[in-house]
Amino acid sequence: MSDNKDYSIDDILAEFSSFSDNMISGSSPKESPKATPAPVEQTTPKTSDPTLNFSSDSIFDNDELFKHESVTDFVAEPTVRVPASRPAPAKPPVQNQAAPRHSRPGEARHCRPAQNAPEARHTRSVQNTPEQRQSRPVQNNPEQRQGRPVQNNPEQRQGRTVQNNPEQRQNRPQPARAPRQNVQPERQMRPTPQSPAPVKPAAEEPKHENRGLAAILSIVFAVIGIFSLSWVLKNVHPDSGTVTKTSVKAQMNLAEKFDNYANNAASDALSDLTYIPKIYTIGEDVNVAPKPNPNKFGSTTDPQEVMKVIESAAALLDGQKVAFNPDAKFIPGSEIKYYLDDTILAITWKEDIDGKCCSCAEIKIAHGSQIRRKVAGDSYSVGKRYYASDMAKECNSVVAINGDFYDFRQIGVTVFQRQLFRFVPDKLDSCHITSSGDLLFSYAGELYDEEYTKQFIKDNDVMFTLSFGPILIDNGELREVSSYPIGEINTTYSRSAIGQLDKLHYMLMTVNYDVGYTVAATLNQVGQFLYDKGCSKAYGLDGGQTSVLMMNGECVNHVDYGYERTMSDIIYFATAIPEEEAAQ
């Protein structure tokens, strides 16, 4: 075509249609210059495909180029190399063609060679669809670009060869790309910063007032703590006494002590509103119990007066029935004696039972620590013997009875203050007194091993053990004993026994000679007497001249031969109220 020839619109359209057909068929007119494809307007962000985002005024990013294809050669001029075997297609006239790109001043222009050959265009797949662009890793994060060196120096870029040959680009291995499942670029995942909600200023606290209140409370609690400790030290172990040198000294649980104190404090505070019984205990290592209030003792010959005392002890009895019977056959001229405070009710009397002179004592206590054992010299030893009435006075007993006289024989099982001192278990029955105040029996030979016995003592919390016997009543059943190694059980003899009526409720009994009573009793008879009184458990103690029952340190029964004999131990019941409170 000549440049000075005039063309009509139809000629131009026909020429353009002929050129399009040649392009589709793979041939291009020889006389036409190389065609440059018209720039396609991008509808996606620039970061979705860096290879399509060229700008005339931007510097080309070499890293984006190396990310998609290997470059082996660069040229200084923006010329495009076309394979020699194929002629360049003719450039169609385009009116709205993009302005040519210009290099920055003083810098050789480096651009990516255009791939206009049909083979080159077909060997490269343009990833312009959204799914294709999402599957390609886009490194547009500034942190990612900062992690690798940027070669933006012209000399560095010129030293790299650009592989612009289509065959070379087709044969080079493509790096493996991990598939991504519609994961948006990291920049799109960042949450849009939101303006923080206005924070209301907190109300100012009266710091000085709180500090002052805290200081006052600290002082109050400190005073309460000191007072509580003083009260425990003074009242839980109310009297000094002689402390035993036994290695085993079990102590009350400290939490129980403070519980008792809290209960007693509430009882004092609410005394005008309601009745709350106080809780008192006696320490295990205390050998002298609190001294009983002399004003609480009384005596009478009128049984109805005693019944009034029993009615006053309703809170202590807690619904339990008493064994005392106002219609009993009392010994003529004898007195009925009693003692009552918040922790103990004790009644003693002399009664004719089947023609026998029986001295009885009924005791109800509030805590298991109030049934105790007193040994001569306050330590387990052989050779020490005291009068029973002297020991009863020394330990401030309310009611007492003789024990097993362990120093008189060398058989049986002897425990004192939780410690096993003697272990010859094959001949005698044993009566174990636990910390809860229960009578626990073991028959002769039942405790077969010393280590087993120690574990038995520990498991059952045994405080002390009596070794005489036999067992007269066990679990509410009366036993008939035909023979026993000691005690002459089948002859009429002065007798002593201890029985349990109910929880912390006991019966003591001796059968002695007295004026008009020349015949004593057998052990089986004593068992029957206690059973008729309502005992569910009963155990025989040493008899004869040792048999003695005391109240407030004075003998209740008539002792054989008219005088006491020395012995090694007694069993006694004591009040738990401290002497200071008892005097109020």
Secondary structure, 3 states (H helix, E strand, C coil): CCCCCCCCHHHHHHHHHHHHHHHHHCCCCCCCCCCCCCCCCCCCCHHHCHHHCCCCCCCCCHHHHHHHCCCCCCCCCCCCCCCCCCCCCCCCCCCCCCCCCCCCCCCCCCCCCCCCCHHHHHHCCCCCCHHHHHHCCCCCCHHHHHCCCCCCCHHHHHCCCCCCCHHHHHHCCCCCCCCCCCCCCHHHHCCCCCCCCCCCCCCCCCHHHHHHHHHHHHHHHHHHHHHHHHHHHHHCCCCCCCCCCCCCCCCCCHHHHHHHHHHHHHHHHCCCCCCCCCCCCCCCCCCCCCCCCHHHEEEECCHHHHHHHHHHCHHHHCCCCCCCCCCCCECCCCCEEEEECCCEEEEEEEEEECCEEEEEEEEEECCHHHEEEEEHHHCCCCCCCEEHHHHHHHCCCCEEEECCCHHHCCCEEEEECCEEEEEECCCCCEEEEECCCCEEEECCCCCCCHHHHHHHHHHCCEEEEECCCCEEEECCEECCCCCCCCCCCCCCECEEEEEEEECCEEEEEEECCECCECCCECHHHHHHHHHHCCCCEEEEECCHHHCCEEECCEECCCCHHHCCCEECEEEEECCCCCHHHHCC
